[in-house]
């Protein structure tokens, strides 16, 4: 407890905050707070069902004049919300230097919003140089802080560390040495140290920052720093220290009535940690005492709720009883949910008791209409039922869970929220697939994962690429109207269930009939929305096939199309990180078989790190070691044996899952035979998308048996890749020799607008230049033209009518990105969505000379009548022979889409 004066001052601060909030908020915002807060508080993490690796999750510490960047660009964390500190900048006349500095930072801020980090850093560097020469230590340090923040985002944490340490040094001996900006510099420094793997130093950084915030009575910043410190303990796997840390957060939060959310989240995090410790500590961790302290803190939390009710009723907007009724059901459900989740996997877990708690929570969630909370209960109950051997009931619960979240996703207006829900659904599909396989329902198991990918693709297409469709404007307009009505009805029903609405307050309580009418109307709208999505798919994506987005037989449709081709096999991978398991389905004309192998997140991360390090170092010996380990750890031995027996296989389709997309399957080898040389190997996002690319080609050729061969070729737009220019000229020469009408854009003539206008009618699109992959936001990765860049998002909007073969002879154009629920984002999917069915691109930065030679050989075989897949295979074989079988040279290119495609 603080001194009486401190307590008095804190109480005065609370009262002032309450007055400001009540003055600022009208009746609508108060109602929104009362009604929406319980739903927003339902952020308990999905239950662990196996070994789980936690990512490095860090919170940004950006200065206040860049608040909007802090919120938008803070590295995402589980259960944390960016809380930029208030401005400390002392009032100072804006002289010419500061005015110029303000302009530079404004430009940097805008460029950061656009994910143009390198350009933003140029503006930041100018501001640093401008202020360094003058006596503007505060502004200089503030700029170093922002620069460190941007460098952390783009994974240049060693450079970030240098800037941040410089900023701390600059403020030593000044009035700002112990101010919040110094603390923020230390927080960002902790983030850099954590990214560099120096967790002990990161703990020290966060501890020092926390002390400054605490001394300055910057309570929210202090809590934020504790969160970062707790995450560091996560990464050190020091679960006990993490639990103690989150208890401290809860205790600190309990000191202030306005910190209710931080308290609740810390209690949730403790519950999650106890689950983890219960599985890892083998009885050495005493969870009982932490549950006892959580019960005490729960009482504090309930007191804070009571305070919140008083605060809301203080202005007379709500009756006290109504405010309490509005909050109680959701919070009771939340606590039953967390208690059950903790009990399931705690050392002394009682599954039957957990089931009882879940059933109580389910009734309360149904009462308030909380679909997300209800679906989470079903998800966790399914886990319990599977543990008890009741697989059929577990499957039923998982299907209900998925449908609830899909229904919820339909009512969300923005793609950001839909993607977040999709990210939560993916592990549920993983579990559904696992249970079906466990019951030997292999087709159902495979279809479950494919349904997950299809739904994801439908959502993405509906938001990113459908304006090329002549029907789409009307369809999407109707869908938006239906969504609007649905959201209104859901809100009305929610208000009714929460016992609070305009009607209730006027004494006109809705009847049971009113409730049933609302629910019926919502059900009809859901049906209507499904029909719209089927129409979108049929008319705009999968022409000629009505494909419902919910539960349909994908495998049968795939086999129906593939039977028209010969000598193929498919490997579909399903990675379930929670169960540390990879399932591999081998599909061929003769049937389907399932093989399995063990793979933890830690093992996969280690493999990928080793592989990427070998690439960066251009270390052929380490690349070969990575290839061998991939071949042994990712591919079950039985798969190698089955492929070896099937001598007629020419075309090998690989369908990865999640982070497995990052594996270069071309370098998988068995008995010194690399897949990229042995097969015409193709990698695709999903089995169904493979089917669609083949079907589009068959339908296109049926309608267009004869057509003019045209091509557009871009070479060396940035004028720094001589071999790219030579390559483009050679490709143009080879195509024109075979009767193609080829348009060549070289160097300064390689304008983005010219390229975009010229792509519609082309059969071949060839780009030889720089490709830039943006890790934090893959959809903004871009191809660099002479004076501008064409992003992956803009590529999606192209209208490629002639299903062109696209060749991207640029660095890193095949690298997949993972963005929330979007499993694969970047150049590949963008071109396929724009209309291409076949795409050749690069896995890593390529050698100009060997890359040029490989591409020239590829076109040589293609123009001789070979398919795209066979042409790339033979080109790899040629380069492997010339360059002593060095992976770095022959394996850089990969194929997506339809490998059977030939030139007319």
ZIGIMO-V809635 format. One record per backbone hydrogen bond with DSSP energy under -1.0 kcal/mol. NH is the residue of the N-H (numbers start at 1). CO is the residue of the C=O. If there is no record, write none. Layout:
nh = [NH,NH]
co = [CO,CO]
//
This chain:
nh = [7,8,9,10,11,12,13,14,15,16,17,18,19,20,21,22,23,24,25,30,31,32,33,34,35,36,37,40,41,42,43,66,67,70,71,72,73,74,95,99,100,101,102,103,104,105,106,107,108,109,110,111,112,113,114,115,116,117,120,121,122,123,124,125,126,127,128,129,130,131,132,134,136,140,141,142,143,144,145,146,147,148,149,150,151,152,153,154,155,156,160,161,162,163,164,165,166,167,168,169,170,171,174,177,179,183,184,185,186,187,188,189,190,191,192,193,194,195,196,197,198,199,202,203,204,205,206,207,208,209,210,211,212,213,214,215,216,217,218,219,222,223,224,225,226,227,228,229,230,231,232,233,234,235,236,237,238,239,242,243,244,245,246,247,248,249,250,251,252,253,254,255,256,259,263,264,265,266,267,268,269,270,271,272,273,274,275,276,277,278,279,280,281,284,287,291,292,293,294,295,296,297,298,299,300,301,302,303,304,305,306,307,308,309,310,311,312,313,314,316,323,324,325,326,327,328,331,332,333,334,335,336,337,338,339,340,341,342,343,344,346,349,354,355,356,357,358,359,360,361,362,363,364,365,366,367,368,369,370,371,374,375,376,377,378,379,380,381,382,383,384,385,386,387,388,389,390,394,395,396,397,398,399,400,401,402,403,404,405,406,407,408,409,410,412,418,419,420,421,422,423,424,425,426,429,430,431,432,433,434,435,436,437,438,439,440,441,442,445,446,447,448,449,450,451,452,453,454,455,456,457,458,459,460,461,462,464,465,469,475,476,477,478,479,480,481,482,483,484,485,486,487,488,489,490,491,492,493,494,495,496,497,498,499,500,505,506,507,508,509,515,516,517,518,519,520,521,522,523,524,525,526,527,528,529,530,531,532,533,534,535,536,537,538,539,540,541,542,545,554,558,559,560,561,562,563,564,565,569,570,571,572,573,574,576,581,582,583,584,585,586,587,588,591,593,595,597,599,604,605,606,607,608,609,610,611,612,613,614,615,616,617,619,623,624,625,626,627,628,629,630,631,632,633,634,639,640,641,642,643,644,645,646,647,649,650,651,652,653,654,655,660,661,662,663,665,667,668,670,675,676,677,678,679,680,681,682,683,684,690,691,692,693,694,695,696,697,698,699,700,701,702,703,704,711,712,713,714,715,716,719,725,726,727,728,729,730,731,732,733,734,735,736,737,739,740,741,743,745,747,749,750,751,755,756,757,758,762,763,764,765,766,767,768,772,780,781,782,783,784,785,786,790,792,793,795,796,798,800,801,801,805,806,807,808,809,810,814,817,819,822,825,830,831,832,833,834,836,839,840,841,843,851,852,853,854,855,856,857,858,859,860,861,862,863,865,866,868,869,871,872,873,874,875,876,877,878,879,880,881,882,883,885,886,889,890,891,894,896,898]
co = [3,4,5,6,7,8,9,10,11,12,13,14,15,16,17,18,19,20,21,26,27,28,29,30,31,32,33,36,37,39,41,63,64,66,67,68,69,70,93,95,96,97,98,99,100,101,102,103,104,105,106,107,108,109,110,112,111,115,116,117,118,119,120,121,122,123,124,125,126,127,128,131,134,136,137,138,139,140,141,142,143,144,145,146,147,148,149,150,152,151,156,157,158,159,160,161,162,163,164,165,166,167,171,174,176,179,180,181,182,183,184,185,186,187,188,189,190,191,192,194,193,197,198,199,200,201,202,203,204,205,206,207,208,209,210,211,212,214,213,217,218,219,220,221,222,223,224,225,226,227,228,229,230,231,232,234,233,237,238,239,240,241,242,243,244,245,246,247,248,249,250,252,253,256,259,260,261,262,263,264,265,266,267,268,269,270,271,272,273,274,275,276,277,281,285,287,288,289,290,291,292,293,294,295,296,297,298,299,300,301,302,303,304,305,306,307,308,309,310,313,319,320,321,322,323,324,327,328,329,330,331,332,333,334,335,336,337,338,339,340,342,346,350,351,352,353,354,355,356,357,358,359,360,361,362,363,364,365,365,369,370,371,372,373,374,375,376,377,378,379,380,381,382,383,384,386,385,390,391,392,393,394,395,396,397,398,399,400,401,402,403,404,405,406,409,414,415,416,417,418,419,420,421,422,425,426,427,428,429,430,431,432,433,434,435,437,436,440,441,442,443,444,445,446,447,448,449,450,451,452,453,454,455,456,457,458,460,461,466,471,472,473,474,475,476,477,478,479,480,481,482,483,484,485,486,487,488,489,490,491,492,493,494,496,495,501,502,504,503,507,511,512,513,514,515,516,517,518,519,520,521,522,523,524,525,526,527,528,529,530,531,532,533,534,535,536,537,537,542,552,554,555,556,557,558,559,561,562,651,587,653,585,655,583,581,576,597,574,595,572,593,570,591,588,586,584,582,580,600,601,602,603,604,605,606,607,608,609,610,611,612,613,614,619,620,621,622,623,624,625,626,627,628,629,630,636,636,637,638,639,640,641,642,645,646,567,567,680,569,682,571,657,658,659,660,663,664,665,673,668,666,674,674,675,650,679,652,895,654,686,687,688,689,690,691,692,693,694,695,696,697,698,699,700,741,764,743,766,745,768,716,721,722,723,724,725,726,727,728,729,730,731,732,733,736,735,709,711,713,715,746,747,749,751,752,753,754,759,710,710,805,712,807,714,782,777,778,772,790,770,788,750,783,781,779,791,792,795,834,760,799,763,838,765,840,767,808,842,825,822,819,817,826,827,828,829,830,831,896,806,894,892,847,848,849,850,851,852,853,854,855,856,857,858,859,862,861,901,899,867,868,869,870,871,872,873,874,875,876,877,878,879,880,883,886,886,887,841,839,837]
//
